[in-house]
Amino acid sequence: IESVINQTLEDIEILIFNDGSTDNTLNIINSYAKNDSRIKVINQENIGLGASRNKGIKMATGEYLTFLDGDDWFTEDAFELSYNEAKAKDTDMTMYQMINYDDETGRAYENDWFNLNDLDESFDDIVFGPEKTKDFLFDLSVSACQKIYRTSFLRSIDATFPEGIYFEDMPFFFYVYLKAERISIIRKHFYYRRKHNLSITHVVDANYLDTVEAGCELMRRMI
């Protein structure tokens, strides 16, 4: 929350979803909301990440929107620089780099996927469409938090996350990406992705079968 309220771009709307927490989360959120009129708190029974993001897309009043998972954070200039890029190039979607953060060691480290390394220097400072990446489309990072989206564009294509499954980013990304006409990238690490033993992508259990359902959902959207 602090990484958002301390953004250098101050004219923002902050939607915080308390998705059925059972600890002190709601009190913490409300304490921030009391001191910041930009914050809107949505307190709800647990409906999951995909359904919560879908509500956020419907509720957002800003020209552009992005997503933040509860255990991650943005750099202070992330919104200002990505918004300026999106406005200057009139993009439907602008992508930026993410960096991993190991919660146990405190070490930040990069990887090719989140660095967008498949998009070589020919993609710098241009606007492009998905056809330019057809040869390596499925090598692109699907993380929803790694992009800023034009709100009206998402609504015009009825973009939604699948609900009730994990790995919902994949079908959302490919549906949105292939509908976009104007895309750009920024080679800056704006987003820190915290990795710990209890994160969804670390807990190896039956939920990993949702990768199959996510793939099926992608195929349904593409047909």
C-alpha positions in Angstrom: 0.0 0.0 0.0 2.8 2.4 0.9 4.4 1.8 -2.5 1.2 3.0 -4.1 0.3 6.0 -1.9 3.9 7.3 -2.3 3.9 7.3 -6.1 5.3 10.4 -7.7 2.1 10.4 -9.8 -0.3 11.7 -7.1 -3.6 12.0 -9.1 -4.6 8.3 -8.8 -7.4 6.2 -7.6 -6.5 3.3 -5.3 -8.9 0.3 -5.1 -8.0 -2.1 -2.3 -9.9 -5.4 -2.1 -10.0 -7.2 1.3 -11.0 -10.6 -0.1 -12.3 -12.3 3.0 -9.2 -12.0 5.1 -9.2 -13.6 8.6 -6.5 -11.6 10.2 -5.9 -7.8 10.9 -5.8 -6.9 7.2 -9.0 -4.9 7.1 -8.0 -2.8 10.1 -4.6 -2.0 8.4 -6.3 -1.1 5.1 -8.9 1.1 6.9 -6.1 2.9 8.8 -4.6 3.9 5.5 -7.9 4.9 4.0 -8.7 7.3 6.9 -5.6 9.3 5.9 -5.9 9.1 2.1 -9.0 10.1 0.3 -7.8 8.4 -2.9 -8.3 5.0 -1.3 -11.5 3.0 -1.8 -11.8 -0.1 0.4 -13.9 -3.0 -1.0 -14.5 -5.5 1.9 -16.0 -8.7 0.6 -16.4 -12.4 1.3 -13.6 -14.4 -0.4 -14.2 -14.6 -4.1 -10.7 -15.1 -5.4 -8.2 -13.1 -7.3 -9.8 -13.3 -10.8 -13.2 -12.2 -9.6 -11.7 -9.4 -7.5 -9.7 -8.1 -10.5 -12.9 -8.2 -12.6 -14.7 -6.1 -10.1 -11.7 -3.7 -10.1 -11.9 -3.3 -13.9 -15.6 -2.4 -13.6 -15.1 0.0 -10.8 -12.0 1.9 -12.0 -12.6 5.5 -13.0 -9.0 6.2 -14.2 -7.9 6.5 -17.8 -5.4 3.7 -17.3 -5.2 0.9 -14.7 -2.8 -1.7 -13.4 -2.8 -4.4 -10.7 -0.8 -5.1 -7.6 -0.7 -8.4 -5.7 -0.9 -8.1 -1.9 2.7 -9.1 -1.2 4.5 -7.1 -4.0 5.3 -3.5 -4.5 6.0 -0.8 -7.1 8.9 1.6 -7.4 8.0 5.2 -6.6 8.1 6.4 -10.2 6.3 3.4 -11.7 2.9 5.1 -12.3 4.3 8.4 -13.5 6.7 6.9 -16.1 4.4 4.2 -17.4 1.4 6.6 -17.6 3.5 9.2 -19.5 4.7 6.5 -21.9 1.2 5.2 -22.5 -0.2 8.7 -23.0 2.7 9.8 -25.3 2.3 6.7 -27.5 -1.4 6.4 -27.1 -1.1 2.7 -26.2 -3.7 0.1 -25.3 -1.1 -1.7 -23.2 2.4 -0.8 -22.0 4.7 -3.4 -20.5 7.6 -2.9 -18.1 10.1 -5.1 -16.4 9.6 -7.0 -13.1 12.2 -8.2 -10.7 12.1 -11.0 -8.2 12.6 -10.5 -4.5 13.6 -13.5 -2.3 11.8 -12.9 1.0 14.2 -15.1 3.0 17.5 -13.7 1.8 16.4 -10.2 0.8 18.1 -10.7 -2.6 16.6 -9.1 -5.7 17.4 -11.0 -8.9 16.4 -10.8 -12.6 15.3 -13.4 -15.1 14.9 -13.2 -18.9 11.1 -13.7 -18.8 10.3 -10.7 -16.5 13.0 -8.6 -18.2 11.1 -9.0 -21.5 14.4 -10.1 -23.2 12.6 -11.7 -26.1 11.6 -8.2 -27.1 15.0 -7.1 -28.5 16.2 -3.5 -29.1 14.1 -3.2 -32.2 11.1 -2.8 -29.9 12.6 0.1 -28.0 10.7 3.4 -28.3 8.2 2.2 -30.8 4.5 1.2 -30.9 3.8 -2.3 -32.2 1.0 -4.8 -32.6 0.9 -8.5 -31.6 1.8 -9.7 -35.1 5.3 -8.4 -34.6 5.8 -11.0 -31.9 4.1 -14.0 -33.5 7.4 -16.0 -33.6 7.8 -15.9 -29.9 4.3 -15.1 -28.6 4.3 -17.8 -26.0 7.6 -16.7 -24.6 6.2 -13.4 -23.3 5.5 -12.8 -19.6 1.8 -13.2 -18.9 1.8 -11.4 -15.5 -1.1 -9.0 -15.3 0.8 -6.8 -12.9 3.6 -6.1 -15.4 1.4 -3.9 -17.6 -0.6 -0.7 -17.6 -3.8 -0.9 -19.6 -6.1 1.7 -21.1 -9.3 1.2 -19.1 -11.7 1.9 -22.0 -9.8 -0.6 -24.1 -10.3 -3.4 -21.6 -14.0 -2.7 -21.4 -14.4 -2.4 -25.1 -13.2 -6.0 -25.6 -14.9 -7.2 -22.4 -11.6 -8.4 -20.9 -12.1 -10.5 -17.8 -10.0 -12.9 -15.8 -11.3 -16.5 -15.4 -12.8 -16.9 -12.0 -12.3 -19.7 -9.5 -8.9 -21.0 -10.7 -5.3 -20.1 -10.2 -3.0 -19.0 -13.0 -5.7 -16.7 -14.3 -3.2 -14.3 -15.8 -2.4 -16.5 -18.8 -5.8 -16.5 -20.6 -6.3 -12.8 -19.7 -3.0 -11.8 -21.1 -3.2 -13.6 -24.4 -6.8 -12.4 -25.0 -6.0 -8.8 -24.2 -2.6 -8.8 -26.0 -4.0 -10.2 -29.3 -6.8 -7.7 -29.2 -4.4 -4.8 -28.7 -3.4 -2.6 -31.6 -0.9 -0.3 -29.9 1.6 -1.8 -27.5 4.9 -0.5 -26.1 7.6 -1.5 -23.6 9.7 0.3 -21.0 13.0 -1.3 -20.0 12.8 -0.4 -16.3 12.1 -2.5 -13.3 8.9 -1.0 -11.9 7.5 -4.0 -10.1 9.0 -6.1 -7.3 7.6 -9.6 -7.1 8.0 -11.2 -3.7 8.8 -14.9 -3.6 8.2 -16.9 -0.5 7.3 -20.4 0.5 3.5 -19.7 0.8 3.1 -18.0 -2.5 0.7 -19.6 -5.0 3.5 -20.3 -7.5 5.6 -22.0 -4.8 3.1 -24.2 -3.1 3.2 -27.5 -5.1 -0.2 -29.1 -4.6 -3.4 -30.0 -6.6 -3.9 -26.4 -7.5 -1.2 -26.8 -10.1 -3.8 -28.7 -12.1 -5.4 -25.3 -12.7 -2.7 -24.7 -15.3 -4.7 -27.1 -17.4 -7.9 -25.3 -16.8 -6.2 -22.0 -17.6 -5.0 -23.4 -20.9 -8.5 -24.6 -21.7 -9.9 -21.2 -20.9 -7.3 -19.6 -23.2 -8.4 -21.9 -26.1 -12.0 -21.1 -25.5 -11.3 -17.4 -25.7 -9.2 -17.8 -28.8 -11.7 -19.8 -30.8 
